[in-house]
Amino acid sequence: MRKALILGLLPVLVSCQTASSSVIEGQIFEEEIKRQVIDDKYRNYYEIFVSSFADSDQDGIGDLNGITSKISYLSELGFTGLYLTPIFESNSYHKYDVNDYFAIDEDFGTIDDLKTLINTAHASEMKVILDLPLNHTGYYNKWFEKSLLAHQKEINGLEMTDEEKKYSDLYVFYDTLEEAKQSGKTYYRAGANPFYYEANFSSDMPELNYDNPLTYDLVETVFKYYLDLGVDGFRLDAAKYYYLNDTSRNIEVLNNFKKYCQTIKDTYIVAEVWDSQSIIKEYSKSEIDSFFYFPMSSAYPSSFITNSFGFEGMHRDKYLNGQLEMLSCDTKIAAPFLDNHDMNRLTQSGDIRRTKMQLGLLAMCNGSSFTYYGDEIGMSSSNNPGGDYADSNYRTHYYWGDENIECHDPSYSNRQTNYFGTAKEQSEDPNSILNYQKKANLLRNAYKSIARGEISVTEEDEKVNDNDDVYLLAYDKTYEDEKVKLVFNFSMNQTLSYKTDLKVSHVLLSDVNKKATYLNGELELPPYSIALLEY
């Protein structure tokens, strides 16, 4: 069964009446949502592209201390987890080509700074997961340097130490050009050496060889180091690339990772498998907790969030059906998201109400939700992608409204249009996207059935959902002894009526100047609004 969302701003709208109550009907009273402590893996994660978020030392580069200074801000917005893009020593601005997994990149701070961040987050009941690229390393990683030297000895028939024998095939090497071509993989010549290495992303990112037991030994030292440090889990980058597009072998790698981490402590692991629902469903047979659900993201023309707005809301069924397809993957915990550091942001126009509604629809989904930094203030991506540097346009600086902590934009990025104001400005505006995000998160946290509930549709709601003249969508979500009904108005312009004798507990409004009302068993919902009703 599923849950429904209601989007609104700061105060939560609470109905003090049912149809049979003696309270004056027609009024829905505002009341603050009580903050709930989340004690399981179903969380609202906030993804931070570290160099663009918050700068603590005014060098123009975001850092760990900058994030630490904003933990309370993020906690107050209802986020219960942090996902940090790679923070390790690297030659690039994005840090996905890791030179040393055990060193924090000097631009971001130190190991002690990471400890402080983790401790501060934990004090605010927030979990922290780190992004780990483990299919490849950086070209200048010592592992690769040792492996190149060892493999050179091997092909020249030179005497090797036991350690060199282990390192000689730590990466995927091809001894001849013909062998490299026949592999069907992307490859590069290993400098002046007469052999080649696999590197599917770029020449700076050589692929590790998971047929070599030493690879697991080394990777496990990385897992242990950060779990012992206090990290709560990991985001595994490019999980299709351990063995390129070989699903069964990649699942074996993922299972080995999860099994090892669980020997240290209970660990949350979410993997990136950028593919269709059918492929994600195959990967969900693994033992890890979650897989990002790409078919709902802005990168997919078939996104069930984007397409649910079609024809003035007539295609609202795509939202419910898309969720059911996501849950059919049998992932232990679904990982819905709208966008991330590799794709256009959800906000691509000046429509503030639609931006809010999309965030509300995400908040009402099952699983652990992931929100990309800046979406909560309506940051956008440039319409000019910048050719080979398109990704930099998705990673521009956060608009704090405080020049002391704002970062520089990445090189080659185009200046973004900030449609809706800075975080400072929006915090003071009850009709802002920021305050809407806060309310949606707090509502999600307050009702366990929203993230965890089974979705079902009553016979009466099936009639509502199939009515092409009224663009309402309604369904139930049930978790343990809690049952709620979610009612969505997908219409851009129409206030719509929903008959009910349930308690109208909360309404999320895309425009707080348009009020929801309840009278004589009729709930009137303004355009782009979401209501939560209690049984």
LOMIDREN-71731 format. One line per field, with one value per residue (C-alpha): residue number from 1; x, y, z. Coordinates in nm, 4 decimals, decimal comma. Example, Ala and Ser with C-alpha at 12.3 -4.5 7.8 and 13.67 -1.06 7.14 Angstrom:
seq (1|2)
xx (1,2300|1,3670)
yy (-0,4500|-0,1060)
zz (0,7800|0,7140)
END
This chain:
seq (1|2|3|4|5|6|7|8|9|10|11|12|13|14|15|16|17|18|19|20|21|22|23|24|25|26|27|28|29|30|31|32|33|34|35|36|37|38|39|40|41|42|43|44|45|46|47|48|49|50|51|52|53|54|55|56|57|58|59|60|61|62|63|64|65|66|67|68|69|70|71|72|73|74|75|76|77|78|79|80|81|82|83|84|85|86|87|88|89|90|91|92|93|94|95|96|97|98|99|100|101|102|103|104|105|106|107|108|109|110|111|112|113|114|115|116|117|118|119|120|121|122|123|124|125|126|127|128|129|130|131|132|133|134|135|136|137|138|139|140|141|142|143|144|145|146|147|148|149|150|151|152|153|154|155|156|157|158|159|160|161|162|163|164|165|166|167|168|169|170|171|172|173|174|175|176|177|178|179|180|181|182|183|184|185|186|187|188|189|190|191|192|193|194|195|196|197|198|199|200|201|202|203|204|205|206|207|208|209|210|211|212|213|214|215|216|217|218|219|220|221|222|223|224|225|226|227|228|229|230|231|232|233|234|235|236|237|238|239|240|241|242|243|244|245|246|247|248|249|250|251|252|253|254|255|256|257|258|259|260|261|262|263|264|265|266|267|268|269|270|271|272|273|274|275|276|277|278|279|280|281|282|283|284|285|286|287|288|289|290|291|292|293|294|295|296|297|298|299|300|301|302|303|304|305|306|307|308|309|310|311|312|313|314|315|316|317|318|319|320|321|322|323|324|325|326|327|328|329|330|331|332|333|334|335|336|337|338|339|340|341|342|343|344|345|346|347|348|349|350|351|352|353|354|355|356|357|358|359|360|361|362|363|364|365|366|367|368|369|370|371|372|373|374|375|376|377|378|379|380|381|382|383|384|385|386|387|388|389|390|391|392|393|394|395|396|397|398|399|400|401|402|403|404|405|406|407|408|409|410|411|412|413|414|415|416|417|418|419|420|421|422|423|424|425|426|427|428|429|430|431|432|433|434|435|436|437|438|439|440|441|442|443|444|445|446|447|448|449|450|451|452|453|454|455|456|457|458|459|460|461|462|463|464|465|466|467|468|469|470|471|472|473|474|475|476|477|478|479|480|481|482|483|484|485|486|487|488|489|490|491|492|493|494|495|496|497|498|499|500|501|502|503|504|505|506|507|508|509|510|511|512|513|514|515|516|517|518|519|520|521|522|523|524|525|526|527|528|529|530|531|532|533|534|535)
xx (0,0000|0,1127|0,1075|-0,0106|0,1595|0,0609|0,2872|0,2915|0,5015|0,6162|0,3150|0,1374|-0,2330|-0,4185|-0,7878|-0,9445|-1,2633|-1,4095|-1,7404|-1,9230|-1,7415|-1,8944|-1,6083|-1,7086|-1,6654|-1,4987|-1,1862|-0,8526|-0,6370|-0,2606|-0,0459|0,3255|0,4265|0,6026|0,9617|1,0156|1,3430|1,4127|1,5672|1,5918|1,7334|1,4334|1,5673|1,5597|1,9117|2,0591|2,3253|2,6080|2,8563|3,1165|3,3164|3,0022|2,8095|2,9604|3,3069|3,4447|3,7805|3,6846|3,9042|3,6014|3,5947|3,3337|3,4720|3,3848|3,3815|3,1418|2,9049|2,9432|2,8376|2,5129|2,4130|2,1544|2,0130|1,9676|1,8272|1,5686|1,4648|1,3811|1,6748|1,7909|2,0925|2,3869|2,5384|2,8741|3,0255|3,3899|3,6105|3,9346|4,2672|4,2279|4,3544|4,0087|3,7494|3,4873|3,7163|3,5911|3,9481|4,0827|4,4579|4,4423|4,1307|4,2814|4,3504|4,0954|4,1601|4,3328|4,0703|3,8095|3,9944|4,1350|4,0372|3,9733|3,7354|3,5470|3,5251|3,3822|3,1257|3,0179|2,9895|2,7924|2,5572|2,5031|2,4225|2,1414|2,0193|2,1564|2,3446|2,6423|2,7254|3,0284|3,0489|3,2968|3,4176|3,5492|3,5269|3,8218|4,0844|4,2778|4,5701|4,8081|4,6875|4,9804|4,7883|4,8012|5,1653|5,2643|5,0465|5,2021|5,5540|5,4599|5,2820|5,5801|5,8009|5,5563|5,5358|5,9157|5,9636|6,1530|6,1736|5,8946|5,8348|5,5182|5,3686|5,4487|5,2795|4,9618|4,9806|5,0600|4,6916|4,5299|4,3894|4,2500|4,5437|4,5657|4,9094|4,8520|4,6552|4,4595|4,3597|4,2467|4,0366|3,8734|3,7692|3,5042|3,5992|3,7480|4,1260|4,4411|4,8086|4,9898|5,2304|5,5460|5,4679|5,3797|5,0457|4,7024|4,4585|4,0792|3,9322|3,5654|3,5203|3,8451|4,2182|4,2526|4,0324|4,1832|3,9505|4,0265|4,0285|3,7839|3,9143|4,2152|4,1581|4,3956|4,1394|3,8904|4,1597|4,2460|3,8866|3,7941|4,0618|3,8811|3,5435|3,6867|3,8748|3,5665|3,3206|3,5558|3,5707|3,1937|3,0575|2,7146|2,7313|2,8289|2,7007|2,8669|2,9468|2,9045|2,8065|2,7592|3,1311|3,3030|3,2559|3,1200|2,7468|2,7869|2,4950|2,5513|2,9199|2,8498|2,5892|2,8548|3,0822|2,8020|2,7185|3,0824|3,0925|2,7768|2,8821|3,2151|3,0693|2,8157|3,1011|3,1975|2,8559|2,5100|2,5763|2,3464|2,4631|2,2988|2,4359|2,4252|2,2927|2,2002|1,9591|1,6002|1,3523|1,4153|1,7923|1,7512|1,5101|1,7820|2,0357|1,7847|1,8448|2,1709|2,2103|2,2714|2,0017|1,9103|1,9498|1,8816|1,5631|1,6633|1,3291|1,1822|1,4726|1,5014|1,7502|1,4738|1,2197|0,9851|1,0259|0,7065|0,7241|0,7667|0,5098|0,2473|0,1941|0,1031|-0,2156|-0,2953|-0,2835|-0,4696|-0,1606|-0,1503|-0,1829|0,1823|0,2800|0,1047|0,1968|0,5579|0,5829|0,4356|0,6899|0,9678|0,8505|0,8206|1,2000|1,2039|1,4887|1,4933|1,4640|1,3688|1,5868|1,3736|1,5328|1,4636|1,8134|2,1788|2,5259|2,5191|2,1958|1,9796|1,8159|1,4412|1,3901|1,4149|1,1566|1,0282|0,7208|0,7524|0,4335|0,5379|0,8826|0,7177|0,4797|0,7692|0,9430|0,6189|0,5731|0,9244|0,8571|0,5485|0,7362|0,8360|1,1952|1,4883|1,4504|1,7509|1,7405|2,0192|2,1609|1,9938|1,6716|1,5083|1,5672|1,4869|1,8365|1,8442|2,0831|2,1944|2,0087|2,3489|2,5153|2,8689|2,9614|3,2080|3,1757|2,7994|2,8361|2,9856|2,6545|2,4807|2,7308|2,7251|2,7470|2,4694|2,2923|2,3216|2,2832|2,6055|2,9221|3,1379|3,0387|2,9397|3,1687|3,3057|3,1381|3,3305|3,5484|3,3700|3,0253|2,7746|2,6339|2,3042|1,9795|1,8516|1,4802|1,3544|1,6006|1,8720|1,8317|1,8338|1,5581|1,3472|1,3741|1,1813|0,9117|0,6321|0,5477|0,9017|1,0236|1,2506|0,9628|0,7607|1,0495|1,0682|0,7021|0,7107|1,0106|0,8625|0,5369|0,7277|0,9114|0,5964|0,4077|0,6029|0,3578|0,4684|0,8165|0,7374|0,3707|0,2051|0,0030|-0,3593|-0,6443|-1,0071|-1,2910|-1,4145|-1,0702|-1,0359|-1,3383|-1,1793|-0,8459|-1,0109|-1,2166|-1,0638|-1,2625|-1,1258|-0,7487|-0,7344|-0,5308|-0,5968|-0,4634|-0,3902|-0,0675|-0,0521|0,2388|0,1882|-0,1074|-0,0887|-0,3044|-0,3283|-0,4841|-0,2999|-0,4964|-0,3259|-0,4593|-0,2521|-0,4404|-0,2421|-0,5439|-0,8484|-0,9585|-1,1006|-1,3369|-1,2797|-1,5528|-1,4390|-1,5393|-1,1767|-0,9812|-0,7987|-0,4677|-0,2317|-0,2342|0,0729|0,0021|0,2040|0,0583|-0,0166|-0,2395|-0,4905|-0,6435|-0,7842|-1,1282|-1,3481|-1,7281|-2,0152|-1,7860|-1,6165|-1,2431|-1,1605|-0,7993|-0,6334|-0,4173|-0,0967|-0,1759|-0,1449|-0,3558|-0,2928|-0,6004|-0,6027|-0,8195)
yy (0,0000|0,3589|0,6932|1,0256|1,3588|1,7022|1,9862|2,2984|2,5488|2,6001|2,5324|2,2046|2,2249|2,0097|1,9364|1,9209|1,7598|1,4583|1,4606|1,3633|1,5945|1,8947|2,1219|2,3987|2,2538|2,4440|2,5215|2,3430|2,4668|2,5082|2,3239|2,2497|1,8961|1,7284|1,6374|1,2610|1,0784|0,8240|0,5055|0,2832|0,2931|0,4685|0,8225|1,1494|1,1770|1,5045|1,4687|1,7235|1,7929|1,8921|2,1601|2,3607|2,3559|2,5613|2,7172|2,7540|2,9196|3,1588|2,9970|2,9528|2,5729|2,3935|2,1763|1,9416|2,2128|2,4101|2,1131|2,0722|2,4341|2,3584|2,0343|2,2080|2,3866|2,0576|1,8843|2,1577|2,1034|1,7433|1,5704|1,2656|1,1569|1,3026|1,1594|1,3168|1,2873|1,1657|1,3471|1,1544|1,2748|1,3182|1,5161|1,6236|1,8674|1,5905|1,3459|1,0284|0,9373|0,8497|0,8647|0,7751|0,6381|0,6984|1,0690|1,3506|1,5853|1,8933|2,1170|1,9580|1,9302|1,6497|1,3191|1,5050|1,7363|1,4315|1,2914|1,6219|1,6226|1,2665|1,3351|1,6543|1,4762|1,1906|1,4381|1,5627|1,2055|1,2162|0,9339|0,9901|0,7861|0,8327|0,7931|0,5166|0,4675|0,1112|-0,0135|0,2102|0,4201|0,7260|0,6848|0,8156|0,5847|0,3915|0,0707|0,1388|0,2469|-0,0782|-0,2809|-0,1248|-0,2045|-0,5589|-0,6305|-0,4959|-0,7451|-1,0252|-0,9767|-0,9412|-1,2697|-1,1102|-1,2542|-1,1244|-1,1080|-1,2637|-0,9149|-0,8238|-1,1412|-1,0312|-0,6782|-0,7817|-0,8226|-0,5949|-0,4013|-0,5272|-0,5402|-0,6480|-0,7621|-0,6911|-0,4407|-0,7237|-0,8552|-0,5083|-0,4665|-0,8059|-0,7231|-0,4792|-0,2495|0,0984|0,0777|0,2918|0,2200|0,2065|0,4907|0,3699|0,0100|-0,2335|-0,3251|-0,1700|-0,1190|-0,1049|0,2352|0,2738|0,6313|0,8024|0,7346|0,8708|0,5931|0,2429|-0,0468|-0,2793|-0,6554|-0,8346|-1,1759|-1,0990|-1,1693|-0,8840|-0,6392|-0,7450|-0,7327|-0,3730|-0,2555|-0,4092|-0,2005|0,1066|-0,0116|-0,0913|0,2361|0,4521|0,2300|0,2326|0,6106|0,6296|0,6415|0,4735|0,3423|0,3968|0,4982|0,2651|0,4423|0,2709|-0,0728|-0,2026|-0,1610|-0,4068|-0,6454|-0,4233|-0,4987|-0,8542|-0,8486|-1,1821|-1,1177|-0,7627|-0,8953|-1,1291|-0,8296|-0,6372|-0,9349|-0,9662|-0,5964|-0,6166|-0,9379|-0,7869|-0,4565|-0,6404|-0,8131|-0,4694|-0,3154|-0,2792|-0,0743|0,0991|0,0549|0,2107|0,1443|0,3327|0,1177|0,3732|0,1630|0,0591|-0,0871|-0,4396|-0,4186|-0,2624|-0,5434|-0,7966|-0,6172|-0,6087|-0,9813|-0,8829|-0,8421|-0,4673|-0,2371|-0,0060|0,0897|0,4391|0,4272|0,6048|0,5663|0,8392|1,0822|1,3869|1,1970|0,9735|1,1097|0,8456|0,9738|0,8828|1,2060|1,4341|1,2533|1,2471|1,6198|1,5538|1,6964|1,9144|1,6153|1,3598|1,1348|1,1334|0,7538|0,7402|0,8520|0,5630|0,3033|0,4220|0,3716|0,0241|-0,0652|0,0688|-0,1439|-0,4508|-0,4505|-0,6103|-0,3889|-0,4055|-0,0258|0,1715|0,4748|0,7295|1,0528|1,3319|1,4362|1,4208|1,5480|1,3800|1,5183|1,8243|1,9565|1,9133|2,2916|2,3907|2,6684|2,9484|2,7499|2,7539|2,5555|2,2666|2,2636|2,2252|1,9563|1,7473|1,7694|1,6718|1,3725|1,2568|1,3016|1,0789|0,7887|0,4706|0,4042|0,6305|0,9478|1,1353|1,5116|1,6885|1,9972|2,3152|2,1509|2,2749|2,6347|2,5710|2,5852|2,5115|2,3795|2,5845|2,5258|2,5507|2,2254|2,3315|2,0330|1,7961|1,9949|1,9516|1,7938|2,1102|2,2878|2,0468|2,1206|2,4970|2,6758|2,6855|3,0199|3,0936|3,4698|3,4919|3,5635|3,4409|3,0778|3,0736|2,8793|2,9397|2,7565|2,4683|2,5559|2,5553|2,5791|2,8378|3,0799|2,9405|3,1307|3,1364|3,1754|3,1761|3,3528|3,2547|3,0251|3,3301|3,4995|3,1854|3,1076|3,4294|3,3581|3,1200|3,0559|2,9554|2,6250|2,5919|2,6062|2,3692|2,1181|2,1479|2,0715|1,7802|1,6248|1,6688|1,5141|1,2209|1,1730|1,2011|0,9186|0,5944|0,4596|0,7187|0,5687|0,2135|0,1484|-0,1004|0,0712|-0,0140|0,1506|0,1341|0,0707|0,4267|0,5719|0,3654|0,5552|0,8861|0,7926|0,6872|1,0044|1,1987|1,5106|1,5408|1,5154|1,3679|1,0656|0,8847|0,5690|0,4220|0,3345|0,0957|0,0198|-0,1825|-0,0180|0,3092|0,3677|0,6896|0,8044|1,0341|1,2561|1,4541|1,7331|1,7185|2,0017|2,3162|2,5473|2,3758|2,3431|1,9908|1,8231|1,4876|1,3198|1,1702|1,1071|1,0631|1,3088|1,5612|1,5767|1,7678|1,9498|2,0502|2,3552|2,4719|2,8182|2,9002|3,1848|2,9258|2,7401|2,3900|2,3620|2,0852|2,1165|1,8657|1,5731|1,7549|1,8280|2,1117|2,0920|2,3822|2,3162|2,1169|2,0213|1,7004|1,5911|1,3287|1,1761|0,9484|0,6427)
zz (0,0000|-0,0544|0,1047|-0,0184|0,0155|0,0979|0,0189|0,2197|0,4040|0,7532|0,9756|0,9211|0,8595|1,1102|1,1136|1,4573|1,3294|1,1636|0,9786|1,2976|1,5366|1,7099|1,6039|1,3612|1,0133|0,7338|0,9354|0,9148|1,1980|1,1751|1,4250|1,4374|1,3415|1,6286|1,5476|1,5459|1,6042|1,3299|1,4690|1,1613|0,8071|0,6521|0,6343|0,4443|0,3041|0,1866|-0,0833|-0,0637|-0,3409|-0,0873|-0,2725|-0,3539|-0,0270|0,2562|0,2895|0,6425|0,5645|0,2812|0,0170|-0,2083|-0,1699|0,0369|0,3138|0,5995|0,8629|0,6476|0,6458|1,0216|1,0705|0,8866|1,0606|1,2771|0,9722|0,7870|1,0933|1,1395|0,7771|0,8667|0,7010|0,8963|0,6933|0,5017|0,1850|0,0976|-0,2497|-0,2419|0,0076|-0,0515|-0,1898|-0,5631|-0,8623|-0,9812|-0,8492|-0,8309|-0,6420|-0,8113|-0,9120|-0,5678|-0,5088|-0,1394|0,0311|0,3745|0,3323|0,3220|0,0311|0,1701|0,0090|0,2353|0,5653|0,7781|0,9323|1,2573|1,0714|0,9453|1,2998|1,4199|1,1407|1,2189|1,5924|1,5327|1,2927|1,5360|1,8125|1,5874|1,5204|1,1633|0,9913|0,7594|0,4485|0,2234|-0,1534|-0,2436|-0,6022|-0,5817|-0,9376|-1,0248|-0,8473|-0,9578|-1,1975|-0,9313|-0,6574|-0,5025|-0,5642|-0,9379|-0,9313|-0,7569|-0,9921|-1,3050|-1,1844|-1,0867|-1,4155|-1,6095|-1,4285|-1,4952|-1,8733|-1,8924|-1,7076|-1,4187|-1,0710|-0,8460|-0,4714|-0,3270|-0,2877|-0,6478|-0,7664|-0,5882|-0,7268|-1,0840|-1,1709|-0,9138|-1,2106|-1,5405|-1,7834|-2,1478|-2,2623|-2,6300|-2,8326|-2,9918|-2,6485|-2,5454|-2,8609|-2,8178|-2,4616|-2,5831|-2,2957|-2,2965|-2,2622|-2,2633|-2,3026|-1,9687|-2,0331|-2,2075|-2,1117|-2,3914|-2,2300|-2,1688|-1,8840|-1,8700|-1,7821|-1,8668|-1,7418|-1,8348|-1,8623|-1,5073|-1,3657|-1,4098|-1,3255|-1,0347|-1,0933|-0,8635|-0,9732|-0,7548|-0,3810|-0,2982|-0,4375|-0,1711|0,0991|0,0100|-0,0291|0,3047|0,4769|0,3416|0,4702|0,8130|0,8458|0,7973|0,9824|1,2822|1,2454|1,2933|0,9379|0,9135|0,5592|0,1996|-0,1407|-0,3910|-0,7163|-1,0552|-0,9240|-1,2803|-1,3453|-1,1102|-1,4019|-1,6767|-1,7153|-1,5804|-1,3372|-1,1642|-1,0969|-0,9810|-0,7387|-0,5991|-0,5381|-0,3671|-0,1463|-0,0420|0,0464|0,2555|0,4292|0,5300|0,6548|0,8685|1,0529|1,1818|1,2488|1,0981|0,7857|0,5368|0,1774|-0,1289|-0,4785|-0,8065|-1,0886|-1,3533|-1,5559|-1,6178|-1,3725|-1,5011|-1,4437|-1,0991|-1,0159|-1,1007|-0,8816|-0,5973|-0,5525|-0,3820|-0,0080|0,0047|0,1403|-0,1474|-0,5110|-0,6421|-0,8474|-1,1674|-1,3501|-1,1293|-1,1773|-1,3999|-1,6208|-1,7546|-2,0075|-1,8647|-1,5059|-1,3243|-1,1235|-1,4252|-1,6370|-1,3642|-1,4341|-1,7979|-1,9488|-1,6468|-1,4140|-1,6256|-1,6077|-1,2278|-1,2320|-1,3388|-0,9886|-0,8150|-1,0770|-1,0782|-0,7048|-0,7304|-0,9983|-0,7772|-0,4845|-0,7079|-0,7353|-0,3884|-0,2764|0,1014|0,1225|-0,1881|-0,2669|-0,4560|-0,5764|-0,8247|-0,9307|-0,8306|-0,9200|-1,2644|-1,4101|-1,4631|-1,1497|-1,1035|-1,1208|-1,4854|-1,4936|-1,2749|-1,1658|-0,7877|-0,7291|-0,9518|-0,7909|-0,4512|-0,5714|-0,7046|-0,3673|-0,1984|-0,4254|-0,3387|0,0323|0,0118|-0,1486|0,0320|0,1280|0,2096|0,0060|-0,1351|-0,1940|-0,3813|-0,2105|-0,3334|-0,4505|-0,1316|-0,2439|-0,6105|-0,7570|-1,1294|-1,3924|-1,6886|-2,0145|-2,1841|-2,0790|-2,1658|-2,3832|-2,2145|-1,8929|-1,8507|-1,5069|-1,3622|-1,4262|-1,1880|-0,9090|-0,8669|-0,5324|-0,2740|-0,2375|0,1332|0,1151|0,3194|0,1222|0,4105|0,3488|-0,0196|-0,2527|-0,5999|-0,8879|-1,0503|-1,3485|-1,6838|-1,5257|-1,6393|-1,3856|-1,2622|-1,2435|-0,8875|-0,9435|-0,5904|-0,3607|-0,1160|0,1835|0,4096|0,2117|0,1884|0,5586|0,6245|0,3636|0,4737|0,1066|0,0069|-0,1316|0,1718|0,4181|0,2016|0,2076|0,5841|0,6270|0,3827|0,5635|0,9089|0,7927|0,6433|0,9714|1,1843|1,0084|0,9767|0,7219|0,4632|0,4197|0,5285|0,4559|0,2243|-0,0499|-0,1202|-0,3073|-0,1900|-0,4341|-0,3810|-0,4503|-0,7682|-0,9017|-0,8014|-0,9574|-1,2851|-1,3213|-1,6113|-1,5195|-1,1644|-1,1325|-0,7838|-0,6762|-0,3479|-0,1843|0,1598|0,3345|0,6268|0,8575|1,1763|1,3570|1,1607|0,8536|0,6550|0,3322|0,0934|-0,1404|-0,4184|-0,6345|-0,9545|-1,1210|-1,1906|-1,1675|-1,0179|-0,6563|-0,6295|-0,3861|-0,2142|-0,0068|0,3227|0,6808|0,7906|1,0023|0,7860|0,9702|0,7421|0,4104|0,2110|0,0001|-0,2980|-0,2313|0,1321|0,0213|-0,1045|0,1873|0,2068|0,3698|0,5082|0,5146|0,5161|0,4381|0,1492|0,1577|-0,0819|-0,2026|-0,3882|-0,6975|-0,6413|-0,2836|-0,0825|0,2138|0,4784|0,6406|0,9446|0,9969)
END
